[in-house]
Amino acid sequence: MAKELFILKDLCKDYDNNTILKSINLDIYEGEFLTLLGPSGCGKTTILRLLAGFEEPSSGEIILNGKNINSLPPEQRAINTVFQSYALFPHMSVFDNVAFGLKMKKIPKEQIKKEVETALLMVKLSKFMNKKPHELSGGQQQRVAIARAVVNKPLILLLDESLSALDYKLRKAMQIELKMLQRQLGITFLFVTHDQEEALSMSDRIVVMNKGKIEQIGTPKEIYEEPKNLFVAQFIGQANCFESKVLQESDNSVSLAYGDKTFSLKSKKSFKTEYCTILIRPEDFRVEKNLEDVKSNNFFIGELENIIYKGTTIDLLVKLEDGKEVIASEFYNEDSDALGYEVGIKLFLYWVEGWEVLLPHE
């Protein structure tokens, strides 16, 4: 298992009697791509600022390689940050921007030249070394900022919403480049975003945050397929939620009532509450027009209200018999187009048993 690089222990931060972080406990490992994910104001950037040394915690510890660094100044932490604005020096060339940190350390000129050229080669910007930042695209400017950070060989690179200023296509391309670069360098990346898709596609582990505390830590697969609570389930992707009454529990199954329907589902969880929530992702619904084609005892009946075309997929907005609106997703191709979905038709929605997620009532 990878070695712990940072340990955040009972970390708290208050501003003017307003609690921003509440007892954060988090281990950050060498060489991992870790993402802090959550809505605006949940404390993601505050954690970055505490790690970088721009702020001091109100209580708790920041431990780097076994040593408390709460009071260590930023320049002594071997940590670099890539900000949302990139913060490049506009009057300097790309080469001088990347070389700046090395010059401050009084490193010999020949060594600086060699290391800067290596860093620019890594981010595919060698031929732009004499350009000024304003002559580059947004994606190129971001790569300069990354090169400037990694040339200092930090123990960890902090990236604060660093893709949010890019357009959709460029952001997608940079997600791939950033992950490949991180693997190539072997440096720990701590990435902050509120974009769920971005977090899922790039991370080794995701830390989901809400209102200053950690809701769940796990791999992208764990976070998406095994959310610990409703906040995580609804924040990561779309989710259809059905609050149901617990009728009976056994060691391996649970009987639930939703409206006038009863579902018998496999579950090793013990809810110990009167209600629980059945969560079904839109892509896990199977849609049929005829009852005889339904391959499960667990299904809903509804009327198609709207068809949302998304290129490779279509979302079917269906109003169930009890008035609840749900979404079912299907791949869009010639076959699905031939199904002839029309607004107003009756549909049967079922799912494969075991694909649902059961969550305790909140």
VEXDREN-2710 file (C-alpha; in Angstrom, 1 decimal):
% VEXDREN-2710
k/r/px/py/pz
1/MET/0.0/0.0/0.0
2/ALA/1.2/3.6/-0.8
3/LYS/2.8/5.6/2.0
4/GLU/0.8/8.3/3.8
5/LEU/2.2/11.7/2.6
6/PHE/-0.2/14.0/4.5
7/ILE/-2.4/13.3/7.5
8/LEU/-5.2/15.8/8.3
9/LYS/-6.2/15.2/11.9
10/ASP/-9.3/16.7/13.4
11/LEU/-8.8/19.8/11.2
12/CYS/-11.1/22.7/11.9
13/LYS/-11.2/26.2/10.5
14/ASP/-13.3/29.1/11.7
15/TYR/-13.8/32.6/10.2
16/ASP/-15.4/35.2/12.4
17/ASN/-17.3/32.6/14.5
18/ASN/-18.4/30.9/11.3
19/THR/-17.2/27.2/11.1
20/ILE/-15.9/26.4/7.6
21/LEU/-14.3/23.0/8.4
22/LYS/-15.6/20.6/11.0
23/SER/-13.1/18.0/12.3
24/ILE/-11.6/16.9/8.9
25/ASN/-9.7/13.5/9.1
26/LEU/-8.1/12.6/5.8
27/ASP/-5.0/10.6/4.7
28/ILE/-3.4/11.6/1.4
29/TYR/-1.1/9.0/-0.1
30/GLU/2.1/9.3/-2.2
31/GLY/1.5/9.3/-6.0
32/GLU/-2.3/9.4/-5.9
33/PHE/-4.7/11.6/-7.7
34/LEU/-7.1/12.7/-5.0
35/THR/-10.1/15.0/-5.7
36/LEU/-12.1/17.1/-3.3
37/LEU/-15.6/17.3/-4.7
38/GLY/-18.5/19.3/-3.4
39/PRO/-20.8/22.3/-3.9
40/SER/-19.5/25.9/-3.6
41/GLY/-18.8/26.9/0.0
42/CYS/-18.3/23.3/1.3
43/GLY/-14.7/23.9/2.4
44/LYS/-12.7/22.4/-0.5
45/THR/-10.5/25.4/-1.2
46/THR/-10.0/26.1/2.5
47/ILE/-8.4/22.7/2.8
48/LEU/-6.0/23.6/-0.1
49/ARG/-5.1/26.9/1.6
50/LEU/-4.4/25.2/4.9
51/LEU/-2.2/22.6/3.2
52/ALA/-0.3/25.3/1.2
53/GLY/0.3/27.3/4.3
54/PHE/-1.8/30.4/3.2
55/GLU/-4.0/29.9/6.3
56/GLU/-3.5/28.3/9.7
57/PRO/-6.0/25.9/11.2
58/SER/-8.2/26.9/14.1
59/SER/-7.5/23.5/15.6
60/GLY/-6.2/20.1/14.6
61/GLU/-3.0/19.0/12.8
62/ILE/-1.5/18.9/9.4
63/ILE/1.1/16.2/9.4
64/LEU/3.6/15.9/6.5
65/ASN/5.8/12.8/6.5
66/GLY/5.3/12.4/10.2
67/LYS/5.9/16.1/11.1
68/ASN/3.4/18.7/12.2
69/ILE/3.6/21.6/9.7
70/ASN/0.8/23.8/11.1
71/SER/3.1/26.8/11.5
72/LEU/5.6/26.1/8.7
73/PRO/5.6/28.9/6.1
74/PRO/4.5/28.1/2.5
75/GLU/8.0/28.3/1.0
76/GLN/9.2/25.6/3.3
77/ARG/6.5/23.0/2.5
78/ALA/7.5/21.6/-0.9
79/ILE/3.9/22.3/-2.0
80/ASN/2.9/24.1/-5.2
81/THR/-0.5/25.4/-6.2
82/VAL/-2.1/25.9/-9.7
83/PHE/-4.8/28.5/-9.3
84/GLN/-8.0/28.9/-11.3
85/SER/-6.6/32.1/-12.8
86/TYR/-3.2/30.4/-13.5
87/ALA/-1.5/33.6/-12.1
88/LEU/1.1/33.7/-14.8
89/PHE/3.4/36.8/-15.1
90/PRO/2.1/38.6/-18.2
91/HIS/5.4/40.4/-18.9
92/MET/7.5/37.2/-18.8
93/SER/8.0/34.6/-21.5
94/VAL/6.8/31.1/-21.0
95/PHE/10.4/30.0/-20.2
96/ASP/10.9/32.7/-17.6
97/ASN/7.5/31.9/-16.0
98/VAL/8.5/28.3/-15.6
99/ALA/12.0/29.2/-14.4
100/PHE/10.8/31.8/-11.8
101/GLY/10.8/29.4/-8.8
102/LEU/14.1/27.9/-9.7
103/LYS/15.7/31.4/-10.0
104/MET/14.4/32.3/-6.5
105/LYS/16.2/29.2/-5.2
106/LYS/19.5/30.5/-6.8
107/ILE/19.9/27.4/-8.8
108/PRO/22.7/27.6/-11.5
109/LYS/21.6/28.9/-14.9
110/GLU/22.6/25.7/-16.8
111/GLN/20.5/23.5/-14.5
112/ILE/17.6/25.9/-14.7
113/LYS/17.7/25.8/-18.5
114/LYS/17.8/22.0/-18.5
115/GLU/15.0/21.6/-16.0
116/VAL/12.7/24.1/-17.6
117/GLU/13.2/22.6/-21.1
118/THR/12.4/19.1/-19.6
119/ALA/9.2/20.5/-18.0
120/LEU/8.1/22.3/-21.2
121/LEU/8.7/19.1/-23.2
122/MET/6.6/17.2/-20.7
123/VAL/3.6/19.6/-21.2
124/LYS/4.2/19.8/-25.0
125/LEU/5.1/23.5/-25.0
126/SER/8.7/23.5/-26.0
127/LYS/8.1/25.5/-29.2
128/PHE/6.2/28.2/-27.2
129/MET/9.0/28.9/-24.7
130/ASN/9.6/32.4/-26.0
131/LYS/5.9/33.4/-26.2
132/LYS/4.1/35.6/-23.7
133/PRO/1.1/34.2/-21.8
134/HIS/-1.4/36.4/-23.8
135/GLU/-0.2/34.7/-27.0
136/LEU/-1.4/31.3/-25.7
137/SER/-4.7/29.6/-25.5
138/GLY/-6.4/28.9/-22.2
139/GLY/-5.3/25.2/-22.3
140/GLN/-1.7/26.2/-23.1
141/GLN/-1.6/28.8/-20.3
142/GLN/-2.8/26.1/-17.9
143/ARG/0.0/23.8/-19.0
144/VAL/2.5/26.6/-18.4
145/ALA/1.1/27.0/-14.8
146/ILE/1.5/23.2/-14.3
147/ALA/5.0/23.2/-15.7
148/ARG/6.0/26.1/-13.4
149/ALA/4.7/24.1/-10.5
150/VAL/6.1/20.7/-11.2
151/VAL/9.6/22.0/-12.2
152/ASN/10.0/22.7/-8.4
153/LYS/9.5/19.0/-7.8
154/PRO/6.8/19.5/-5.1
155/LEU/5.7/16.6/-2.9
156/ILE/2.1/17.5/-3.8
157/LEU/0.5/19.6/-6.5
158/LEU/-2.7/21.5/-5.5
159/LEU/-5.1/22.3/-8.3
160/ASP/-7.9/24.7/-7.4
161/GLU/-10.8/24.5/-10.0
162/SER/-8.0/24.7/-12.6
163/LEU/-10.1/23.5/-15.5
164/SER/-13.2/25.5/-14.9
165/ALA/-12.2/28.4/-17.1
166/LEU/-11.8/26.2/-20.2
167/ASP/-14.5/25.4/-22.7
168/TYR/-16.1/21.9/-22.7
169/LYS/-14.1/20.3/-25.4
170/LEU/-10.7/21.7/-24.1
171/ARG/-11.7/20.7/-20.6
172/LYS/-12.2/17.1/-21.7
173/ALA/-8.9/17.0/-23.4
174/MET/-7.1/18.6/-20.4
175/GLN/-8.6/16.0/-18.0
176/ILE/-6.9/13.2/-20.0
177/GLU/-3.6/15.2/-20.2
178/LEU/-3.6/16.0/-16.5
179/LYS/-4.2/12.4/-15.5
180/MET/-1.4/11.2/-17.8
181/LEU/0.9/13.9/-16.6
182/GLN/0.3/12.9/-13.0
183/ARG/1.1/9.3/-13.7
184/GLN/4.2/10.3/-15.6
185/LEU/5.5/12.5/-12.8
186/GLY/4.4/10.2/-9.9
187/ILE/3.6/13.4/-7.9
188/THR/0.5/13.4/-5.6
189/PHE/-2.2/15.7/-7.2
190/LEU/-4.9/17.2/-5.0
191/PHE/-7.6/18.5/-7.3
192/VAL/-10.6/20.6/-6.3
193/THR/-13.7/20.7/-8.4
194/HIS/-17.5/20.9/-8.1
195/ASP/-17.8/19.0/-11.4
196/GLN/-18.9/15.4/-10.7
197/GLU/-18.0/14.0/-14.2
198/GLU/-14.6/15.6/-13.9
199/ALA/-14.0/13.9/-10.5
200/LEU/-15.2/10.5/-11.7
201/SER/-13.0/10.5/-14.8
202/MET/-9.7/11.7/-13.3
203/SER/-9.5/10.5/-9.7
204/ASP/-7.9/7.5/-7.9
205/ARG/-10.0/8.5/-4.9
206/ILE/-12.7/11.1/-4.3
207/VAL/-13.5/13.0/-1.1
208/VAL/-17.2/14.2/-1.2
209/MET/-17.7/17.2/1.0
210/ASN/-20.7/19.1/2.2
211/LYS/-21.1/22.0/4.7
212/GLY/-17.5/21.7/6.0
213/LYS/-17.4/18.0/6.6
214/ILE/-16.6/14.8/4.7
215/GLU/-19.6/12.8/3.6
216/GLN/-17.7/9.9/1.9
217/ILE/-14.2/8.9/0.7
218/GLY/-13.8/6.2/-2.0
219/THR/-12.9/5.3/-5.5
220/PRO/-15.0/6.8/-8.3
221/LYS/-16.8/3.4/-8.6
222/GLU/-17.5/3.2/-4.9
223/ILE/-18.8/6.7/-4.7
224/TYR/-21.1/6.3/-7.7
225/GLU/-22.3/2.7/-7.1
226/GLU/-22.2/2.6/-3.3
227/PRO/-23.1/6.1/-2.0
228/LYS/-23.2/6.2/1.8
229/ASN/-26.2/8.6/2.0
230/LEU/-28.7/10.6/-0.1
231/PHE/-26.4/13.7/-0.4
232/VAL/-23.7/11.7/-2.1
233/ALA/-26.1/9.7/-4.2
234/GLN/-27.8/12.9/-5.5
235/PHE/-24.7/15.0/-5.9
236/ILE/-22.9/12.3/-8.0
237/GLY/-24.9/12.0/-11.2
238/GLN/-28.6/11.7/-11.5
239/ALA/-30.7/9.5/-9.2
240/ASN/-34.3/8.4/-8.9
241/CYS/-35.2/8.1/-5.3
242/PHE/-38.2/6.3/-3.8
243/GLU/-38.8/6.6/-0.1
244/SER/-40.3/3.2/1.0
245/LYS/-41.6/1.6/4.1
246/VAL/-39.7/-1.3/5.6
247/LEU/-42.1/-4.2/6.0
248/GLN/-39.8/-7.0/6.9
249/GLU/-36.1/-7.7/7.1
250/SER/-34.1/-10.9/7.1
251/ASP/-30.4/-11.7/6.9
252/ASN/-30.3/-11.4/3.1
253/SER/-33.4/-9.6/2.0
254/VAL/-35.8/-6.8/2.8
255/SER/-39.5/-6.3/1.9
256/LEU/-40.4/-2.7/1.1
257/ALA/-43.6/-0.9/0.3
258/TYR/-43.7/2.1/-2.1
259/GLY/-47.3/3.3/-2.5
260/ASP/-49.4/0.3/-3.4
261/LYS/-46.4/-1.6/-4.6
262/THR/-44.3/-4.2/-2.7
263/PHE/-40.7/-4.9/-3.5
264/SER/-38.7/-7.8/-2.2
265/LEU/-35.0/-7.0/-2.6
266/LYS/-31.7/-8.7/-1.7
267/SER/-29.9/-6.8/1.1
268/LYS/-27.5/-7.5/3.9
269/LYS/-28.1/-4.1/5.4
270/SER/-30.1/-3.7/8.6
271/PHE/-32.0/-0.4/8.5
272/LYS/-33.5/-0.4/12.0
273/THR/-35.8/2.4/10.8
274/GLU/-39.4/2.5/9.5
275/TYR/-38.4/3.9/6.1
276/CYS/-35.5/3.6/3.7
277/THR/-34.8/4.9/0.2
278/ILE/-34.6/2.9/-3.0
279/LEU/-32.1/4.6/-5.4
280/ILE/-32.1/3.7/-9.1
281/ARG/-29.8/5.4/-11.6
282/PRO/-31.5/6.5/-14.9
283/GLU/-29.2/4.2/-16.9
284/ASP/-30.2/1.2/-14.7
285/PHE/-33.9/1.4/-15.7
286/ARG/-35.1/-0.9/-18.5
287/VAL/-38.0/0.5/-20.5
288/GLU/-40.8/-1.6/-22.2
289/LYS/-44.1/-0.7/-23.9
290/ASN/-45.8/-4.0/-23.0
291/LEU/-46.2/-5.7/-19.6
292/GLU/-45.3/-9.1/-21.0
293/ASP/-41.8/-7.9/-22.0
294/VAL/-41.0/-6.8/-18.4
295/LYS/-38.4/-9.3/-17.0
296/SER/-38.8/-8.5/-13.3
297/ASN/-41.5/-8.4/-10.6
298/ASN/-40.1/-4.9/-9.6
299/PHE/-41.4/-2.4/-12.0
300/PHE/-43.2/1.0/-12.3
301/ILE/-45.9/2.1/-14.7
302/GLY/-46.0/5.6/-16.1
303/GLU/-46.6/8.0/-18.9
304/LEU/-43.9/9.5/-21.1
305/GLU/-43.8/13.2/-20.6
306/ASN/-40.7/14.3/-22.5
307/ILE/-37.8/13.0/-24.6
308/ILE/-34.5/14.7/-24.1
309/TYR/-31.9/14.1/-26.8
310/LYS/-28.3/14.1/-25.6
311/GLY/-26.4/12.9/-28.6
312/THR/-25.3/9.4/-27.6
313/THR/-28.2/8.9/-25.2
314/ILE/-31.8/10.0/-24.8
315/ASP/-33.5/10.7/-21.4
316/LEU/-37.1/9.7/-21.0
317/LEU/-39.0/11.8/-18.5
318/VAL/-41.8/9.5/-17.2
319/LYS/-44.6/10.5/-14.8
320/LEU/-45.5/7.5/-12.6
321/GLU/-49.0/6.6/-11.6
322/ASP/-48.5/8.4/-8.2
323/GLY/-47.4/11.6/-10.0
324/LYS/-43.7/11.2/-9.3
325/GLU/-41.4/12.1/-12.2
326/VAL/-38.4/9.8/-13.0
327/ILE/-35.7/9.7/-15.6
328/ALA/-34.7/6.6/-17.6
329/SER/-31.7/6.8/-20.0
330/GLU/-31.1/4.8/-23.2
331/PHE/-28.4/4.7/-25.8
332/TYR/-29.6/6.6/-28.9
333/ASN/-29.0/4.6/-32.1
334/GLU/-31.1/3.4/-35.0
335/ASP/-32.6/0.6/-32.9
336/SER/-33.7/3.0/-30.1
337/ASP/-35.0/5.5/-32.7
338/ALA/-37.1/2.7/-34.2
339/LEU/-38.8/2.1/-30.9
340/GLY/-41.0/5.1/-31.7
341/TYR/-41.2/6.7/-28.3
342/GLU/-44.0/9.3/-28.3
343/VAL/-45.0/11.7/-25.6
344/GLY/-48.1/10.4/-23.9
345/ILE/-47.5/6.6/-24.3
346/LYS/-47.7/4.2/-21.4
347/LEU/-44.3/2.8/-20.3
348/PHE/-43.2/0.0/-17.9
349/LEU/-39.9/0.7/-16.1
350/TYR/-38.1/-2.2/-14.4
351/TRP/-34.6/-2.8/-13.2
352/VAL/-32.3/-5.8/-12.6
353/GLU/-32.5/-6.8/-9.0
354/GLY/-29.3/-5.9/-7.2
355/TRP/-28.7/-2.8/-9.4
356/GLU/-30.6/-0.6/-6.9
357/VAL/-29.0/1.1/-3.9
358/LEU/-30.8/1.0/-0.6
359/LEU/-30.1/3.9/1.8
360/PRO/-31.3/4.5/5.4
361/HIS/-34.0/7.1/5.8
362/GLU/-32.8/10.7/6.4
END
